[in-house]
Amino acid sequence: MRKLAFLLLLPLLLSGCATLVGSSEETVYIDSDPTNAFFAIVDDKGQLAATGRTPQAVSLKKADGSYFGKRSYTLILRHEGYYSVRRPLAYRLSHWYTLGNLVFLGVPGWLIVDPFHGGMYTLEEAQLHLIMRQCPRGPFNDMCS
């Protein structure tokens, strides 16, 4: 009977709570004032992850598959007649990772499963509304995009 109970509980002990509940991708909604601004999202290696025009939702991978391989992204926003905006997309640890694994005593989840999957991370802001600053009119506005 003990062996049966152990075998039934084994998947919980070997799983990661954030991996079970979360996902390896997260969607961020990007909006701007003015609308129809061009955006590009680049990762920490300089690779283009997504492009589009505001408003738009984009899915981003949270991890690169390596151990604690959190991906970092930077959003670049451009619109003619406005200053460009560069903003890092910040991640934090998911509550499922910190508290969920504690409840289920899932030490393997903390140290093995979740660090590879990416479910342990979540975006600090899932919706961004960026207000762009208009460039001054005149001959010296070559800093504007």
Sine and cosine of phi, psi and omega as CSV:
sin_phi,cos_phi,sin_psi,cos_psi,sin_omega,cos_omega
0.00,0.00,-0.63,0.78,0.02,-1.00
-0.90,0.43,-0.62,0.78,0.01,-1.00
-0.90,0.43,-0.64,0.77,0.02,-1.00
-0.90,0.43,-0.70,0.72,0.03,-1.00
-0.89,0.45,-0.66,0.75,0.03,-1.00
-0.89,0.45,-0.69,0.73,0.00,-1.00
-0.91,0.41,-0.54,0.84,0.04,-1.00
-0.96,0.29,-0.53,0.85,0.00,-1.00
-1.00,0.05,-0.30,0.96,-0.05,-1.00
-0.83,0.56,-0.70,0.72,0.02,-1.00
-0.86,0.50,-0.59,0.81,0.05,-1.00
-0.91,0.40,-0.63,0.78,-0.03,-1.00
-0.95,0.30,-0.47,0.88,-0.03,-1.00
-0.99,-0.12,0.02,1.00,-0.03,-1.00
-0.98,-0.22,0.27,-0.96,0.09,-1.00
-0.95,-0.30,0.78,-0.63,-0.06,-1.00
-0.88,0.48,-0.67,0.74,0.00,-1.00
-0.92,0.40,-0.52,0.85,0.04,-1.00
-0.94,0.33,-0.64,0.77,0.00,-1.00
-0.94,0.35,-0.67,0.74,-0.10,-0.99
-1.00,-0.01,-0.62,0.79,-0.06,-1.00
-1.00,0.04,-0.24,-0.97,0.03,-1.00
-0.66,-0.75,0.21,-0.98,-0.01,-1.00
-0.99,0.11,-0.13,0.99,0.05,-1.00
-0.81,-0.59,0.38,-0.92,0.06,-1.00
-0.66,-0.75,0.58,-0.81,-0.01,-1.00
-0.99,-0.15,0.74,-0.67,0.08,-1.00
-0.87,-0.49,0.71,-0.70,0.01,-1.00
-0.98,-0.17,0.83,-0.56,-0.06,-1.00
-0.92,-0.40,0.83,-0.56,0.03,-1.00
-0.73,-0.68,0.36,-0.93,-0.02,-1.00
-0.52,-0.85,0.30,-0.95,0.14,-0.99
-0.81,-0.59,0.96,-0.27,0.19,0.98
-0.98,0.19,0.36,-0.93,0.04,-1.00
-0.97,0.22,0.10,-1.00,0.00,-1.00
0.90,0.43,0.47,0.88,0.08,-1.00
-0.99,0.15,0.60,-0.80,0.05,-1.00
-0.98,0.22,0.68,-0.73,0.09,-1.00
-0.76,-0.65,0.46,-0.89,0.12,-0.99
-0.70,-0.71,0.63,-0.78,0.08,-1.00
-0.88,-0.47,0.84,-0.55,0.01,-1.00
-0.90,-0.44,0.53,-0.85,0.02,-1.00
-1.00,0.00,-0.03,-1.00,-0.07,-1.00
-0.93,0.36,-0.19,0.98,0.06,-1.00
-0.99,-0.13,0.03,1.00,0.00,-1.00
1.00,0.07,0.11,0.99,0.00,-1.00
-0.99,0.13,0.66,-0.75,0.03,-1.00
-0.95,0.31,0.84,-0.54,-0.02,-1.00
-0.99,-0.15,-0.55,0.84,-0.02,-1.00
-0.26,-0.97,0.45,-0.89,0.13,-0.99
-0.63,-0.77,0.29,-0.96,0.04,-1.00
0.22,-0.98,-0.23,-0.97,0.05,-1.00
-0.80,-0.60,0.57,-0.82,-0.02,-1.00
-0.98,0.20,0.54,-0.84,-0.09,1.00
-0.99,0.11,0.57,-0.82,-0.01,-1.00
-0.30,-0.95,0.52,-0.85,0.10,-0.99
-0.98,-0.19,0.63,-0.77,-0.05,-1.00
-0.72,-0.70,0.66,-0.75,0.08,-1.00
-0.99,-0.14,0.73,-0.69,-0.02,-1.00
-0.81,-0.58,0.64,-0.77,0.09,-1.00
-0.95,0.30,0.66,-0.75,-0.07,-1.00
-1.00,0.00,-0.36,0.93,-0.03,-1.00
-0.63,-0.78,0.37,-0.93,-0.01,-1.00
-0.99,-0.14,0.07,1.00,0.03,-1.00
1.00,-0.07,-0.16,0.99,0.06,-1.00
-1.00,0.02,0.18,-0.98,-0.04,-1.00
-0.91,0.40,0.85,-0.52,-0.11,-0.99
0.78,0.62,0.66,0.75,-0.09,-1.00
-1.00,0.04,0.85,0.53,0.02,-1.00
-0.89,0.45,0.71,-0.70,0.06,-1.00
-1.00,0.01,0.61,-0.79,0.04,-1.00
-0.91,-0.40,0.64,-0.77,-0.04,-1.00
-0.77,-0.64,0.47,-0.89,0.12,-0.99
-0.80,-0.60,0.74,-0.67,0.04,-1.00
-0.99,-0.11,0.76,-0.65,0.06,-1.00
-0.88,-0.48,0.80,-0.60,-0.08,-1.00
-0.85,-0.53,0.75,-0.66,0.00,-1.00
-0.69,-0.73,0.60,-0.80,0.08,-1.00
-0.46,-0.89,0.69,-0.72,-0.03,-1.00
-0.87,0.50,0.74,-0.67,0.00,-1.00
1.00,0.04,0.08,1.00,-0.02,-1.00
-0.75,-0.66,0.48,-0.88,0.09,-1.00
-0.92,0.39,0.62,-0.78,0.06,-1.00
-0.93,0.36,0.46,-0.89,0.02,-1.00
-0.85,-0.53,0.74,-0.67,0.13,-0.99
-0.87,-0.49,0.79,-0.61,-0.03,-1.00
-0.58,-0.81,0.80,-0.60,0.08,-1.00
-0.95,0.32,0.59,-0.81,0.09,-1.00
-1.00,-0.09,0.94,-0.34,-0.12,-0.99
-1.00,0.01,0.66,-0.75,0.08,-1.00
-0.94,-0.34,0.41,-0.91,0.13,-0.99
-0.71,-0.70,0.18,-0.98,0.05,-1.00
-0.96,0.29,0.66,-0.75,0.02,-1.00
-0.94,0.34,0.54,-0.84,0.08,-1.00
-0.91,0.42,-0.49,0.87,0.05,-1.00
-0.91,0.42,-0.56,0.83,0.02,-1.00
-0.95,0.32,-0.75,0.66,-0.08,-1.00
-0.96,0.27,-0.72,0.69,-0.08,-1.00
-0.99,-0.11,-0.61,0.79,-0.05,-1.00
-0.89,0.47,-0.68,0.73,0.03,-1.00
-0.93,0.38,-0.51,0.86,0.04,-1.00
-0.91,0.42,-0.70,0.71,-0.02,-1.00
-0.88,0.47,-0.68,0.74,-0.06,-1.00
-1.00,-0.07,0.16,0.99,-0.01,-1.00
0.80,0.60,0.64,0.77,-0.09,-1.00
-1.00,-0.01,0.89,0.46,0.02,-1.00
-0.82,0.57,-0.66,0.75,0.09,-1.00
-0.86,0.51,-0.51,0.86,0.06,-1.00
-0.91,0.42,-0.66,0.75,0.02,-1.00
-0.92,0.40,-0.66,0.75,-0.20,-0.98
-0.96,-0.28,-0.28,0.96,-0.07,-1.00
-0.84,-0.54,-0.86,0.51,-0.17,-0.99
-0.96,0.29,-0.86,0.51,-0.09,-1.00
-0.88,0.47,-0.61,0.79,0.00,-1.00
-0.88,0.47,-0.42,0.91,0.03,-1.00
-1.00,0.04,-0.51,0.86,-0.17,-0.99
-0.99,0.17,-0.66,0.75,-0.05,-1.00
0.98,-0.19,-0.19,0.98,0.02,-1.00
-0.91,0.43,-0.24,0.97,-0.01,-1.00
-0.97,0.25,-0.20,0.98,-0.02,-1.00
-0.96,-0.29,0.48,-0.88,0.11,-0.99
-0.56,-0.83,0.54,-0.84,0.01,-1.00
-0.92,0.39,0.63,-0.78,0.07,-1.00
-0.91,0.41,-0.59,0.81,0.03,-1.00
-0.76,-0.64,0.89,-0.46,0.01,-1.00
-1.00,0.06,-0.24,0.97,0.06,-1.00
-0.77,-0.64,0.82,-0.57,0.02,-1.00
-0.90,-0.44,0.75,-0.66,0.12,-0.99
-0.80,-0.59,0.96,-0.26,-0.07,-1.00
-0.97,-0.23,0.74,-0.68,0.04,-1.00
-0.98,-0.19,0.86,-0.50,-0.04,-1.00
-1.00,-0.03,0.59,-0.81,-0.01,-1.00
-1.00,-0.04,0.77,-0.64,-0.05,-1.00
-0.96,0.28,0.60,-0.80,0.02,-1.00
-0.98,0.21,0.51,-0.86,0.07,-1.00
-0.94,0.34,0.50,-0.86,0.05,-1.00
-0.99,0.14,0.54,-0.84,0.04,-1.00
0.70,-0.72,-0.02,-1.00,-0.11,-0.99
-0.97,0.26,-0.22,0.98,-0.10,-1.00
-0.95,-0.31,0.57,0.82,0.00,-1.00
-0.97,-0.24,0.56,0.83,0.01,-1.00
-0.95,0.32,-0.12,0.99,0.05,-1.00
-0.98,0.19,-0.24,0.97,-0.04,-1.00
-1.00,0.07,0.46,-0.89,0.02,-1.00
-0.99,0.12,0.00,0.00,0.00,0.00
